[in-house]
């Protein structure tokens, strides 16, 4: 049985950001909706909790374009089973993003459903397996320990009812919205400033993300996002964003993001200035 069509939509102008393309939070929003349809179609328990969602961005989506998501089962890169969502441009079939959902504690249940249902993705693993964000999932860390290792606040906000789903907890789209907003503060702090970008006609974009949820936000919760740089090359920057509830210090989520600078003229990646990357402050100790 082929992959199932689990989401169909359209790129609205208000979903596009300063780079004139669909903002990352709305990719996650479409994957969230696809996940709910996929579970309903296959009988996958809505309460089955993922270990992580790993998203790779392959192509830009611009306002007015039609999109769909196809979902199916696939190997998780080891001996287990995963769910893969493939977001495509509906007009030409071009793959624009993929999401790999792993369920480390529920491999047996997932494998049983995959065997019974048989819906399988037909894209090569090289398009959805982790590439730039690899290694074990991040471990919980207190906000005090993270600050001691060089983390700094990149977002403070409040969870509104509009940020939550039918279950009353914040959506992944809301989490990634904070990441998207806070990323600019990380870029600025490490020296890839708005002034530099404007002078070069560059934009800042994400090419890969990994989200791990430790808890959930509810309406009225205060978001305190503490971030830092893990690593950098001449073309990519690896950030880690920790999201806490500010009143209690409760860790809610950790989102890794791999970013690069893109020429707004050619829409291709560019090299960072060597002196900027060399001087960029990094997280220290176990946080990295």
C-alpha positions in Angstrom: 0.0 0.0 0.0 1.5 3.4 -0.9 1.9 6.4 1.4 -1.3 8.1 2.4 -2.2 11.7 1.6 -2.6 13.3 5.0 -2.7 17.0 4.4 -3.6 19.4 1.6 -3.2 23.1 1.8 -2.0 26.4 0.2 0.8 28.8 1.1 -0.7 32.1 2.3 1.2 35.3 2.0 0.9 35.9 5.8 2.7 32.6 6.4 5.8 33.8 4.6 8.7 35.6 6.3 11.3 38.3 5.5 12.9 35.9 3.1 9.7 35.7 1.1 9.1 32.0 1.7 7.1 29.8 4.0 8.3 30.2 7.6 9.5 27.0 9.3 6.8 27.1 11.9 4.2 26.4 9.2 6.0 23.4 7.9 5.7 22.0 11.4 2.1 23.0 11.5 1.3 21.0 8.4 3.2 18.0 9.7 1.2 18.2 12.9 -2.1 18.0 10.9 -0.7 15.2 8.8 0.2 13.3 11.9 -3.4 13.5 13.2 -4.9 12.3 9.9 -2.3 9.5 9.6 -3.1 8.2 13.1 -6.8 8.3 12.3 -6.3 6.5 8.9 -4.0 3.8 10.3 -5.3 3.2 13.9 -2.0 4.5 15.4 -2.9 5.5 19.0 -3.2 9.3 19.3 -1.6 9.0 22.7 1.5 7.2 21.5 4.3 9.7 22.3 7.2 10.3 19.9 10.8 10.3 20.9 11.6 13.1 18.5 10.6 14.8 15.2 13.4 15.4 12.8 12.6 17.8 10.0 14.7 18.5 6.9 14.0 21.4 4.6 14.7 20.7 0.9 13.1 23.4 -1.1 11.5 26.8 -0.6 7.7 27.3 -0.8 6.5 30.7 -1.9 3.1 32.4 -1.5 0.3 31.0 -3.7 1.8 27.5 -4.0 -0.2 24.3 -3.4 1.1 21.8 -1.0 0.3 18.3 0.2 1.8 15.8 2.7 2.1 12.1 2.2 2.8 9.9 5.2 3.8 6.3 5.7 6.0 3.9 7.6 9.7 3.5 7.1 12.8 2.2 8.9 14.2 4.6 11.5 17.8 4.2 10.5 18.4 1.3 12.9 16.4 -1.8 13.7 13.2 0.0 14.4 10.2 1.5 12.6 9.3 5.2 12.2 6.7 7.4 10.6 7.8 9.7 7.7 5.9 12.7 6.4 6.8 14.1 3.0 5.7 17.6 2.2 5.5 18.3 -1.5 4.7 21.1 -3.9 1.4 19.8 -5.3 2.0 21.4 -8.7 5.2 19.7 -9.7 5.7 16.9 -7.0 8.9 18.5 -5.8 9.8 17.4 -2.2 10.1 20.5 -0.1 10.5 19.0 3.4 10.5 15.7 5.3 9.7 14.8 8.9 11.0 11.6 10.6 9.0 10.7 13.7 10.7 8.1 15.9 9.0 6.2 18.7 11.9 4.5 20.6 9.7 3.2 23.5 7.0 2.0 21.1 8.8 0.2 18.3 6.8 -3.0 18.8 3.4 -1.3 18.5 4.5 0.8 15.5 5.9 -2.3 13.7 2.7 -4.2 14.3 0.6 -1.4 12.8 3.0 -1.0 9.9 2.8 -4.7 9.1 -1.0 -4.6 9.2 -1.6 -1.4 7.3 1.4 -1.5 4.9 1.5 2.2 4.0 5.1 2.9 3.1 6.8 6.1 1.9 8.4 5.9 -1.5 11.2 8.4 -1.1 14.8 7.4 -0.5 16.1 7.4 3.1 18.8 9.9 2.2 16.0 12.5 2.1 14.6 12.0 5.5 17.4 10.5 7.6 19.3 13.0 9.8 22.2 14.6 8.1 23.6 17.6 10.0 21.9 17.0 13.3 23.0 13.6 14.5 24.0 11.7 17.6 21.9 10.9 20.7 18.9 13.0 21.8 19.7 15.9 24.1 19.3 15.3 27.8 17.4 17.6 30.2 19.3 20.4 31.8 18.2 23.1 34.3 18.0 26.7 33.2 20.6 27.6 35.8 23.1 25.1 34.5 22.5 26.1 30.9 23.1 29.8 31.6 26.3 28.8 33.4 27.5 27.2 30.1 26.8 30.2 28.0 23.1 30.0 27.2 21.3 33.3 26.8 17.6 34.3 26.5 16.3 34.5 23.0 12.6 34.6 23.6 10.2 35.6 26.3 6.5 35.3 25.6 3.2 33.9 26.8 1.2 30.9 25.6 -2.2 32.0 24.4 -5.2 29.8 23.8 -4.6 30.4 20.0 -1.2 28.6 20.4 -2.8 25.4 21.6 -4.6 22.5 20.0 -7.8 20.6 21.0 -5.9 18.9 23.8 -5.2 22.3 25.5 -1.4 22.2 25.1 0.8 24.2 22.8 1.2 23.0 19.3 4.6 22.3 17.7 4.0 25.2 15.4 3.9 27.4 18.4 7.2 25.9 19.7 8.9 26.5 16.3 7.5 30.0 16.1 9.5 30.8 19.3 12.5 29.1 17.7 12.1 31.1 14.5 11.9 34.4 16.4 14.7 33.6 18.8 17.0 32.3 16.1 17.6 35.9 14.9 18.9 36.8 18.4 21.3 33.9 18.2 22.6 34.9 14.8 23.0 38.5 16.0 24.9 37.5 19.1 27.4 35.3 17.2 28.2 38.1 14.7 26.0 37.2 11.7 24.2 40.5 12.2 21.3 42.1 10.4 23.7 44.8 9.2 26.0 42.2 7.7 23.1 40.4 6.0 21.6 43.6 4.6 25.0 44.7 3.2 25.4 41.3 1.5 21.7 40.8 0.5 21.7 37.6 2.5 18.9 35.9 4.4 19.1 33.5 7.4 17.4 30.1 6.9 17.1 26.7 8.6 17.8 23.5 6.7 17.2 20.9 9.5 15.6 20.7 12.9 15.1 18.2 15.6 12.4 18.6 18.3 12.3 16.7 21.6 9.4 17.4 23.9 9.9 16.9 27.7 6.6 18.4 28.9 3.9 20.7 27.5 2.9 24.3 27.7 -0.7 25.3 28.6 -2.4 28.7 28.1 -1.0 31.3 30.4 2.4 29.6 30.7 5.4 31.9 30.4 7.9 30.9 27.8 11.6 31.5 28.5 13.8 30.3 25.7 17.5 29.9 26.4 19.7 29.2 23.4 23.3 28.9 22.3 25.7 27.8 19.5 26.9 24.2 19.5 29.0 24.2 16.4 29.7 26.0 13.2 31.4 25.5 9.8 32.1 27.9 7.0 28.5 27.3 5.7 26.3 26.0 8.6 25.6 26.9 12.2 24.1 24.5 14.7 22.0 26.1 17.5 20.2 24.5 20.4 17.1 26.2 21.9 15.8 25.1 25.3 12.3 26.2 26.2 11.3 26.5 29.8 8.2 27.6 31.8 9.6 30.8 33.3 7.7 30.7 36.7 8.8 27.2 37.6 12.0 26.6 35.5 10.3 23.5 34.1 12.0 22.3 30.8 9.3 21.8 28.1 11.3 21.3 24.9 14.7 21.3 23.2 14.9 22.1 19.6 18.1 21.8 17.6 18.4 23.9 14.4 20.9 23.8 11.6 21.0 27.1 9.8 22.8 28.8 6.9 23.0 32.1 5.1 21.4 32.3 1.7 21.8 34.8 -1.1 18.5 36.5 -1.6 19.4 36.9 -5.3 20.6 33.4 -6.2 18.7 31.6 -3.4 21.8 29.6 -2.8 23.9 29.0 0.4 26.9 31.3 0.9 30.1 31.1 3.1 30.2 32.9 6.4 33.1 35.3 7.0 36.0 33.4 8.6 36.5 35.9 11.4 32.9 35.8 12.4 32.8 32.0 12.8 36.1 31.9 14.6 34.9 34.5 17.2 31.4 33.0 17.7 30.8 32.1 21.4 29.8 28.4 21.9 28.0 26.5 24.6 30.5 24.8 26.9 30.4 21.6 28.9 27.8 18.9 28.8 25.2 21.1 27.2 27.1 20.7 23.9 
